[in-house]
Amino acid sequence: MSPHLHKDVGWRLFIRTVLGRAYPRVFGYAREPVKLLIDVALPLIALFAYVFVYRAIHAPEVFIGYVILGGAMSAYWINVLWGMSSQFFWERQIGNLALYVMAPSSLMAILLGMAIGGIVIATMRAAVIVLLGAWFFHIKFMVRSIPMVGLVFLLTVTALYAMGMMFASLFLLFGREARHFVELSQEPAYLLTGTYFPIKSLNFWVASAASLIPLTLGLDAMRQLVFASGGASGMTMGFLSPKIECASLLVLSVVFLVGAHQSLKHMERLAVAEGKLTETHA
């Protein structure tokens, strides 16, 4: 006689779905150490180029730390674009999207699992970039508040991946144009978010508009909190105060999470009503 099988529902099903979807990303990546080496080595080459440019023009040494920290945080932006925003588009191409829609668990749980797996991978890459960059270029960190840095980092990552979850359903509705939009968004974001320079260097209104990308405010706040000249003396390098940027990131997190929930619900309704959303030629 077969034992009774327990069926998870509600929050138990949600959690198991999250863990189950995060598992292949984390452990699948760990089984490919060569890929980790490539993902870290290639971005480091670009970062070193910016460092040598700053040294050639005799820029303040703190700018080198800005470049390393910006390059580390860019790992999350790349993962959001390619591992979250365009994920459902690729899943439809290989035939998995129909299975996701038919599954008893929510699409929000599936995307959250992807996000957690992506965060683990991006954190590994970011940590290696920071450690190697700090060791190679002798970067000095002057952390003002470890809890504040942790809070800013948490809110930045939450807002970024919430935005990626919202874009996942929107990009799916765009069809083949999603890939073009992702490719178009990658490089301009490095300029708008101040990945390799202080965002305060841009026009105030341009920087304010760029703040809709969570990486902009998160990177600016972390620079002020971990470097001596980042904001300790009159906020000389910072765009806004870390507290204001932290509050703004909290608002962006809520807005993007609500937007993700609503857009995913809309996508599910379209899949049921029209029956064409999961077709690869849509």
N, C-alpha and C positions, 0 to 999 in steps of 0.2 A: 504494500500500500504506500503510495507516494506521500511524502510529508506535505502538510499544508503550506502553501506559498503565500507570504505576506505581500500585499500590494501597497506600495507607498502612494500617498495622495497628499495634496496640499503642500505645506512647507517642506515636508520630508521629501516629496518628489522633486521640489524645486532645488533643494540642497544637493540631492543625489545627481540631478541633471547637471548642476554647476560643476560638481567634482568630476563627473564622468566626462564632461566636455573639456575640462582643463587638463585632465590626465594625459591625453595623447600629445598635446602641445608641449607640456613640460618634459615628459619622459622621452618623447620622440626626438626632441631637440637634444636631450642629454646623450642620446645614442649616436649623435652626429657631431663629434667634437671638431671635426674639420670645418663644418659650417659655422660653428661658434668662432673659430679662429678667423675665418674669412669675414664674418660680420663685424669683428672687432678690428682687425688689421686694416681693412680698406678705409673705414671712417677715420682711423688714426692718421692715415696718410694725408687726408684732406685737412685735418685739424693741425697737423704739423706745418702745413703750408701757410695757414693763417698765422700761426705762432711766429714763423720766420719772417713773415711780412711785417708784423708788429715790431719785431726786434730790429728789422732793417730800417724802419722809420723812427726808431727810438721811442716807441710808445711806452706809457707806464707799464710796469711789470704786472699790475693787476689785470690788464687786458688779456694776458696769457691765461690767467685763471678763468676769465670770462669765456674764453674760447673753449677751454677744456670742459667747463661745466655746461656750456651750451651744446657742445658736441655730445656730451653724455645724455642730456635731456632730449636731444633730437632723436635718440633711439626710441623713445616713447611715441613721438610724433610719427615716425616711419611705421611703427607697429600699428598705430591707430589707423593710418591710411591703408596699409596693405593687409593687415591682419584683422581689421574690424570693419572699416567703412565699406570696402569692396568684397567682404567675405560672402555675403549672400549671393552676390552676382556670380562668384566663382563656384559656390555650392550648387547653384542652378545649372551651371555649365557641365558639371560632372554628375548631376542627377541626384544630389543629396537633399536639395531644398524641399522636394515633395515629401520626403521622409520626415523632415523637421516639422513641416506644417501638419502632417497627419499624427505626429507623436502626441501623447497625452500631456506632455510637459509644455511649458510656455516657451515662446521664442526668446523672451527676455532671459530666461534661465540659460538657454543655449548660448546666447551672446555673452552673458555674464561669465560663463565658464571659459569661453574663448578669451575674454578680457583678462581673467585671472591668469590663464596660461601665458598670454602675451605679456602681462606685467612681469611675471617671473623671468621670462626670457629677456625682456628689455632691461630689467634691473641687473641681471648678470652682465649684460653688455655694457651698461652705463657704469657699473662698479669697476669693471676692468679698465675702461677708458679713464675714469677719474684716478685710479691708483697708478696706472702707467704714466699718465700725463703729469700727475703730481710728482712722481719719482723722477721722471726724465727731465722736467723743467724746473724742479725745485720750487713748486708752488707752495706758498704759505697761506694757510687757512686761519682765519680769526673768527671763529663761530661765536656769535653774540648770544644765541639762545637755541640750544639743541631742541627743546620741545617745539619752539616756534618753527624751526626748520623742518622738523618732522610733520607738523601740521600743514605747512605750506606745500610740502611734497605730496602729502596724502590728498589734499584738496585738488592739487594740480592734476595728479594722475586720475582721480575720480572724475573730474570735469572733462578731461581729455577722452577717457574711454566712454563716458556717457555721451559725449558728442559723436564718437565713433559708432556707438550703438544706434543713435538717432540717424546718422548718415547711412547706416547699413541698409535700412529699409528704403530710404529715399534713393540711394544709388541703384537699388534693385529696380525701382520704378523707372529710372532713367534708361535702363537697358544697357546697350553697348557703350553709350556715352559715359558710363561710370568710370571705365578704365581711363579714358581721356582726361576726365576731370581729376582723377587721382594723380595722374602723371603731371598735370598742370598745377596741382596744388602743392606739390612737394617742394620745389625750389623757391617759389615766391614766399612760402611760409618761413623759410630761413631768414629772409629779409625782414618780413613784417614782425616776426617774433623776436628779433634781435638776437639770433642764435650766436653770432660771432662779434657782437658789439652791444653797448648799452642802448636799450630801446629809447632812452631819452634823447638820443642823437636825432631821431626823427621829429618831424613836425608834431605838435601836441595832438592835433586832430587825427593825424594818421596813426599815431601811437594809440590813441583812444579807440579808434576803429579796430586796430589790430588786437586790442585787448579782448575782443570777442573770441579769439583763440586762446584757450586757457594757458597754453605754454608761455605766452607773452608775459602775463602777470606773474605766473609761478616762477619763471626764470629770473625776472627782475627782482622779485622778493627774495629769492634764495641768494642771489648775488649780494644784495644788501646785507644779508644775515651772516654770510660766511667769509666775506672779504673785508679787510680793515677799512678801505676807502669806499665800500659799497654804499654806505649811508650813515655811518656813525657821526660824521661831521657835516651836518647840514644837508644830508641827503644829496651829495654832490653828483653821484652817479645814478641814483634811483629815479624812476619815473614817478611813482607814488610811494607813500609810506607802506611798509610791509603789512600793517594792520588793515589799511584800506584795501590793499590787494588781496589779502586773505579773505576779507568779507566779500569782495567781488567774486573770488573763486568759489566761495560757498554759494552765492547766488547763481553763478553759471552752472555749478553742479546740479542744483535743484532744477533749473530750467531745462538743462539737457536731459536729465533723467526723466522728467515729465514728458518732454518731447519725444524721447526714445520710446516710452511706454505707449504714447498715443500713436506714433507712427507705426509701431509694430502691430498694434491692434488693428489699425487701418489696413495694413498689409495682409493680415490674417483674414479680415473680412473680404478683401478683394479676392484672395485665393479661394475662399469658399464660394463666393457669389459668382465669379466669372470663370473660375477653373482654368485660367490661362497663365497665371502669374509664375508658375513653376516650369513653363515650357521654355526650352533653351532658345527658341527663336523669337521669344517675346522682346 
